[in-house]
Each structure stands twice: as C-alpha cells, then as structure tokens.
Amino acid sequence: MIMNFGQIALGMVAFLAFVVVVFFPDVRVAILGMFKSTLVLLVGLGALGALLIAITRFNFEPYLRQLSVAQTQHQLIDLYSVLPQQHKVRVQSVSYDDTDGDGLNEWVVFYQFDLADGRSPTAGAIYDTDRGDPPAIFPYRLVPPDRDYLSEGGVYYETGDIVTVGEASPIPELLVYGASGGVDTDLTIFRMVPNSLPWESPRDEPRRYQPIGAFRGDGGVTYDPAAKTVTVISRAYDRSQLAIKTVYALDEVRATYMSLLDPRQLAAPVSSRVAFAFGMPADILDSPYPEKLLLGFYTMLGESQPAVAPRQFLSGEALLKYDQNDMAYFGFGDVTGVSWSVVRDMNVTELKYAPQVETPSAAAGTPCPEPCIRPGAEARTLIASVTFDARVAGTALRTAAPVSWVMLLTNGKWKIDRHPAP
C-alpha cells in the first residue's frame, strides 16, 4: 500500500507526541497545563458571550438564514425577506407542511402587522406552487370573518380532518390557534375549497381557505376532535374567577360552525353555563366571594360524589329546607317525593349579583372618635340569583324564574341563608 505525504507526516507527528508524553514528563506537564488554561479561557469566553447574547437579546436567526441562502447561491427562497420589512410587518414563523391534501408541502407563514410596542395583531398566508408551468409561488391569505386578526400573541397551527361532506379524498382543515399568557385564546378553523380550475391562473377571490369557525375567549378555547366541538371560556365575573363556558358543535350538513343567516357570525351554541374559569377551588368554603359559594353549591348538587357536601354551603332556613328535601325551595318546581341523589347534569345558565351593594356591618358607619377602634367594614350580606338546567330522576328541568338568595357572612364564612323577603 502506498501512503501519501500527508499520511506520513501525520504518523510522524503522532510518533513524536508519543515519545514526548512517555519520556519527557516535564514537557508533558507543561503541555497539559497549557491545554487546561486554554480550555478554561474558551469556557470563560463562551460564558461571557452567552451572557452578552442574553442581555442584548441578539438574534442569530436572520444571519443563519442569510448564510443558508448564500451557501446555496440563492437557490433557496427566504420568505422572511420576501414580506415587506422596515416597520410594516414582522414574520413570526414559517412552516413547511401539506395543508391542502395534494401530497405536496406548502409554506405556512404567520406575520404581525400594525406593529406597536405592545401586542400586535397576527395574520397568516399559505404560499403554494400548485399552478403554472413553471409553477408560480402564490399566497393564499388566511382571513377570519370581518377581516379579524388570528392572534395578538403567539400563534401556531394544527391540521385535522374535520369536514368530510363532499370530499372524494380526505382534505385536512387548518386549525390556527392564538395564545396569550400561556392560554389558547383564539381558534380559527379554515377549510380549503378549490376556487379555480386546474388550468387557470391562481387567485384568492373567492378565498381558497374559507373560515368555518372563529372563536375567542379570554379564559381559553379548546377543540375536541372526537366530538368536533369547540369550548370557549369567557371570564365575565372577574373578581371571583367565574366564567361563561360555551360549547359549539359542527353543523355536519353545512360543514361549518357559522350561522346560516350570517356566515360572519357563529351559530347558536349547543350549551352555555356559568363555570369556574380554572376549576372549583378545594377551599371554596373559605372564599371571600359569596357568588362563588352559590355556584359551588349548585355545581355540587349535580355530582354523584361531590368534593364538598352541598349542605356545608348552607345555613339558617336554607339548611333546614335542604335537610327536609324541599327541592321546590331551591328552584326545582313541583318535584316531590325524591331525594337529592337523583339530581344530575346541573348547569347554572345565569348567575347575577351586585358586589357594589354588599351590605357592611352596622357599626362600620357610626361616628368614631380618635383614635378610632371599630369593627371592620366587611360586607355581611349579599343578594344573588341563579337560573339553571338539570335532570331530576331522568327528567329535564329548567327554572321558571331566577332563584334569589340572601348570602350571609357567619363566623367569617359566607353561607347561603334564605330567600329575600318579598
């Protein structure tokens, strides 16, 4: 075997290094010392560089993209540079995925516009190469109803086969989520509908990606792929972290969640109820918010194994009536001869209260000399009302009128005490 000059030189260097390490210990120690010093210096410089990057928030990504494009002699397309920059739009992400079921990938681009120091709205587009010879890269915009934005925080997407009506082969729908504060607050579902013939030039009027559902809830938006339902939580009761939980179902015949009368609006929900935005707290009996206790009581009535026994929410006349199984007193109409164990599927559809008219203790408003020492002006009573749907012994029931309650602060804890006087 004939060795080239480089191999011979490498062999000689390796041999000399072996001789030095074995027969010259002083030199070996000096070399190891130099190696350690160099390693410490490199680690220190790396840590300093990482600290500077973290402080200045320097972004390497644009330079890496430029390097990638330059290495391919500009044979790659950088969609970040295609969209207008200079304070007009800011690209958030570019993905490469099959969004129309043709077996070929498209570019999914999300970008911010109306740039401001705070949250900027997000829009999206899909760049496709399905037309032309040679093909053209054409953008199909993702536009929600009323030209709304997709998100004002983070944005991401999923694909799923939601609609099957009128499809010879599966065509995935695009589910675009908007996130804020770690919660998915927006969901827009797009269906790809061919809008031109294969031999025609690409166009986006009418829209190729049509919205079949647009949902927004500051408490969260979730999609159930098994039931094809979307649950929206809107925090309507801020101080007590209660919310309206609304569920929307897909109209399988029309292949949309939108209204028949107005395609820009959602169709009526299949259910809507008052709920705890983040689940009922374990220490609900200690809550300073009486309306929270009221919701907790009716929620526990519908549970076969309640986390908190319903009678623990009660005092006075309400407790007496509960122990007597007087269901009419609690809004169940003419139901008699049954026990509380037959109540199921409890949904509080409306809860009303007025925190600004909470009644403080009588001593709080009396004159007080200096230095003033008096009981605190803590609220003692509150009037609230609920309406609800439920099933009693398998029969559907709905309150004929709101059920009003006097909430009473007793020994530092709120209780449901009685009905207000006529």
BELFEN-V65494 format. One record per residue. N is the residue number from 1. RES is the residue in one small letter. SS is DSSP state (~ for helix, > for strand, _ for the rest). Layout:
n=N res=RES ss=SS
n=N res=RES ss=SS
This chain:
n=1 res=m ss=_
n=2 res=i ss=_
n=3 res=m ss=_
n=4 res=n ss=_
n=5 res=f ss=~
n=6 res=g ss=~
n=7 res=q ss=~
n=8 res=i ss=~
n=9 res=a ss=~
n=10 res=l ss=~
n=11 res=g ss=~
n=12 res=m ss=~
n=13 res=v ss=~
n=14 res=a ss=~
n=15 res=f ss=~
n=16 res=l ss=~
n=17 res=a ss=~
n=18 res=f ss=~
n=19 res=v ss=~
n=20 res=v ss=~
n=21 res=v ss=~
n=22 res=v ss=~
n=23 res=f ss=~
n=24 res=f ss=_
n=25 res=p ss=~
n=26 res=d ss=~
n=27 res=v ss=~
n=28 res=r ss=~
n=29 res=v ss=~
n=30 res=a ss=~
n=31 res=i ss=~
n=32 res=l ss=~
n=33 res=g ss=~
n=34 res=m ss=~
n=35 res=f ss=~
n=36 res=k ss=~
n=37 res=s ss=~
n=38 res=t ss=~
n=39 res=l ss=~
n=40 res=v ss=~
n=41 res=l ss=~
n=42 res=l ss=~
n=43 res=v ss=~
n=44 res=g ss=~
n=45 res=l ss=~
n=46 res=g ss=~
n=47 res=a ss=~
n=48 res=l ss=~
n=49 res=g ss=~
n=50 res=a ss=~
n=51 res=l ss=~
n=52 res=l ss=~
n=53 res=i ss=~
n=54 res=a ss=~
n=55 res=i ss=~
n=56 res=t ss=~
n=57 res=r ss=_
n=58 res=f ss=_
n=59 res=n ss=_
n=60 res=f ss=_
n=61 res=e ss=~
n=62 res=p ss=~
n=63 res=y ss=~
n=64 res=l ss=~
n=65 res=r ss=~
n=66 res=q ss=~
n=67 res=l ss=~
n=68 res=s ss=~
n=69 res=v ss=~
n=70 res=a ss=~
n=71 res=q ss=~
n=72 res=t ss=_
n=73 res=q ss=_
n=74 res=h ss=_
n=75 res=q ss=_
n=76 res=l ss=_
n=77 res=i ss=_
n=78 res=d ss=_
n=79 res=l ss=~
n=80 res=y ss=~
n=81 res=s ss=~
n=82 res=v ss=~
n=83 res=l ss=_
n=84 res=p ss=_
n=85 res=q ss=_
n=86 res=q ss=_
n=87 res=h ss=_
n=88 res=k ss=_
n=89 res=v ss=>
n=90 res=r ss=>
n=91 res=v ss=>
n=92 res=q ss=>
n=93 res=s ss=>
n=94 res=v ss=>
n=95 res=s ss=>
n=96 res=y ss=>
n=97 res=d ss=>
n=98 res=d ss=_
n=99 res=t ss=_
n=100 res=d ss=_
n=101 res=g ss=_
n=102 res=d ss=_
n=103 res=g ss=_
n=104 res=l ss=_
n=105 res=n ss=_
n=106 res=e ss=>
n=107 res=w ss=>
n=108 res=v ss=>
n=109 res=v ss=>
n=110 res=f ss=>
n=111 res=y ss=>
n=112 res=q ss=>
n=113 res=f ss=>
n=114 res=d ss=_
n=115 res=l ss=_
n=116 res=a ss=_
n=117 res=d ss=_
n=118 res=g ss=_
n=119 res=r ss=_
n=120 res=s ss=_
n=121 res=p ss=_
n=122 res=t ss=>
n=123 res=a ss=>
n=124 res=g ss=>
n=125 res=a ss=>
n=126 res=i ss=>
n=127 res=y ss=>
n=128 res=d ss=>
n=129 res=t ss=>
n=130 res=d ss=>
n=131 res=r ss=>
n=132 res=g ss=>
n=133 res=d ss=_
n=134 res=p ss=_
n=135 res=p ss=>
n=136 res=a ss=>
n=137 res=i ss=>
n=138 res=f ss=>
n=139 res=p ss=>
n=140 res=y ss=>
n=141 res=r ss=>
n=142 res=l ss=>
n=143 res=v ss=_
n=144 res=p ss=_
n=145 res=p ss=~
n=146 res=d ss=~
n=147 res=r ss=~
n=148 res=d ss=_
n=149 res=y ss=_
n=150 res=l ss=_
n=151 res=s ss=>
n=152 res=e ss=_
n=153 res=g ss=_
n=154 res=g ss=>
n=155 res=v ss=>
n=156 res=y ss=>
n=157 res=y ss=>
n=158 res=e ss=>
n=159 res=t ss=>
n=160 res=g ss=>
n=161 res=d ss=_
n=162 res=i ss=_
n=163 res=v ss=_
n=164 res=t ss=_
n=165 res=v ss=_
n=166 res=g ss=_
n=167 res=e ss=_
n=168 res=a ss=_
n=169 res=s ss=_
n=170 res=p ss=_
n=171 res=i ss=_
n=172 res=p ss=_
n=173 res=e ss=>
n=174 res=l ss=>
n=175 res=l ss=>
n=176 res=v ss=>
n=177 res=y ss=>
n=178 res=g ss=>
n=179 res=a ss=>
n=180 res=s ss=>
n=181 res=g ss=_
n=182 res=g ss=_
n=183 res=v ss=>
n=184 res=d ss=>
n=185 res=t ss=>
n=186 res=d ss=>
n=187 res=l ss=>
n=188 res=t ss=>
n=189 res=i ss=>
n=190 res=f ss=>
n=191 res=r ss=>
n=192 res=m ss=>
n=193 res=v ss=_
n=194 res=p ss=_
n=195 res=n ss=_
n=196 res=s ss=_
n=197 res=l ss=_
n=198 res=p ss=_
n=199 res=w ss=_
n=200 res=e ss=_
n=201 res=s ss=_
n=202 res=p ss=_
n=203 res=r ss=_
n=204 res=d ss=_
n=205 res=e ss=_
n=206 res=p ss=_
n=207 res=r ss=_
n=208 res=r ss=_
n=209 res=y ss=>
n=210 res=q ss=>
n=211 res=p ss=>
n=212 res=i ss=>
n=213 res=g ss=>
n=214 res=a ss=>
n=215 res=f ss=>
n=216 res=r ss=>
n=217 res=g ss=_
n=218 res=d ss=_
n=219 res=g ss=_
n=220 res=g ss=>
n=221 res=v ss=>
n=222 res=t ss=>
n=223 res=y ss=>
n=224 res=d ss=>
n=225 res=p ss=_
n=226 res=a ss=_
n=227 res=a ss=_
n=228 res=k ss=_
n=229 res=t ss=>
n=230 res=v ss=>
n=231 res=t ss=>
n=232 res=v ss=>
n=233 res=i ss=>
n=234 res=s ss=>
n=235 res=r ss=>
n=236 res=a ss=>
n=237 res=y ss=>
n=238 res=d ss=_
n=239 res=r ss=_
n=240 res=s ss=_
n=241 res=q ss=_
n=242 res=l ss=>
n=243 res=a ss=>
n=244 res=i ss=>
n=245 res=k ss=>
n=246 res=t ss=>
n=247 res=v ss=>
n=248 res=y ss=>
n=249 res=a ss=>
n=250 res=l ss=_
n=251 res=d ss=>
n=252 res=e ss=_
n=253 res=v ss=_
n=254 res=r ss=_
n=255 res=a ss=_
n=256 res=t ss=>
n=257 res=y ss=_
n=258 res=m ss=>
n=259 res=s ss=_
n=260 res=l ss=_
n=261 res=l ss=_
n=262 res=d ss=_
n=263 res=p ss=_
n=264 res=r ss=_
n=265 res=q ss=_
n=266 res=l ss=>
n=267 res=a ss=_
n=268 res=a ss=_
n=269 res=p ss=_
n=270 res=v ss=_
n=271 res=s ss=>
n=272 res=s ss=>
n=273 res=r ss=>
n=274 res=v ss=>
n=275 res=a ss=>
n=276 res=f ss=>
n=277 res=a ss=_
n=278 res=f ss=_
n=279 res=g ss=_
n=280 res=m ss=_
n=281 res=p ss=_
n=282 res=a ss=_
n=283 res=d ss=_
n=284 res=i ss=~
n=285 res=l ss=~
n=286 res=d ss=~
n=287 res=s ss=_
n=288 res=p ss=_
n=289 res=y ss=_
n=290 res=p ss=~
n=291 res=e ss=~
n=292 res=k ss=~
n=293 res=l ss=~
n=294 res=l ss=~
n=295 res=l ss=~
n=296 res=g ss=~
n=297 res=f ss=~
n=298 res=y ss=~
n=299 res=t ss=~
n=300 res=m ss=~
n=301 res=l ss=~
n=302 res=g ss=_
n=303 res=e ss=_
n=304 res=s ss=_
n=305 res=q ss=_
n=306 res=p ss=_
n=307 res=a ss=_
n=308 res=v ss=_
n=309 res=a ss=_
n=310 res=p ss=~
n=311 res=r ss=~
n=312 res=q ss=~
n=313 res=f ss=~
n=314 res=l ss=>
n=315 res=s ss=_
n=316 res=g ss=~
n=317 res=e ss=~
n=318 res=a ss=~
n=319 res=l ss=~
n=320 res=l ss=~
n=321 res=k ss=~
n=322 res=y ss=~
n=323 res=d ss=~
n=324 res=q ss=_
n=325 res=n ss=_
n=326 res=d ss=_
n=327 res=m ss=~
n=328 res=a ss=~
n=329 res=y ss=~
n=330 res=f ss=~
n=331 res=g ss=_
n=332 res=f ss=_
n=333 res=g ss=_
n=334 res=d ss=_
n=335 res=v ss=_
n=336 res=t ss=_
n=337 res=g ss=_
n=338 res=v ss=_
n=339 res=s ss=_
n=340 res=w ss=~
n=341 res=s ss=~
n=342 res=v ss=~
n=343 res=v ss=>
n=344 res=r ss=>
n=345 res=d ss=>
n=346 res=m ss=>
n=347 res=n ss=>
n=348 res=v ss=>
n=349 res=t ss=>
n=350 res=e ss=>
n=351 res=l ss=>
n=352 res=k ss=>
n=353 res=y ss=>
n=354 res=a ss=_
n=355 res=p ss=~
n=356 res=q ss=~
n=357 res=v ss=~
n=358 res=e ss=_
n=359 res=t ss=>
n=360 res=p ss=>
n=361 res=s ss=_
n=362 res=a ss=~
n=363 res=a ss=~
n=364 res=a ss=~
n=365 res=g ss=~
n=366 res=t ss=_
n=367 res=p ss=_
n=368 res=c ss=_
n=369 res=p ss=_
n=370 res=e ss=_
n=371 res=p ss=_
n=372 res=c ss=_
n=373 res=i ss=_
n=374 res=r ss=_
n=375 res=p ss=_
n=376 res=g ss=_
n=377 res=a ss=_
n=378 res=e ss=_
n=379 res=a ss=>
n=380 res=r ss=>
n=381 res=t ss=>
n=382 res=l ss=>
n=383 res=i ss=>
n=384 res=a ss=>
n=385 res=s ss=>
n=386 res=v ss=>
n=387 res=t ss=>
n=388 res=f ss=>
n=389 res=d ss=>
n=390 res=a ss=>
n=391 res=r ss=>
n=392 res=v ss=>
n=393 res=a ss=_
n=394 res=g ss=_
n=395 res=t ss=>
n=396 res=a ss=>
n=397 res=l ss=>
n=398 res=r ss=>
n=399 res=t ss=_
n=400 res=a ss=_
n=401 res=a ss=_
n=402 res=p ss=_
n=403 res=v ss=>
n=404 res=s ss=>
n=405 res=w ss=>
n=406 res=v ss=>
n=407 res=m ss=>
n=408 res=l ss=>
n=409 res=l ss=>
n=410 res=t ss=>
n=411 res=n ss=_
n=412 res=g ss=_
n=413 res=k ss=>
n=414 res=w ss=>
n=415 res=k ss=>
n=416 res=i ss=>
n=417 res=d ss=>
n=418 res=r ss=>
n=419 res=h ss=_
n=420 res=p ss=_
n=421 res=a ss=_
n=422 res=p ss=_
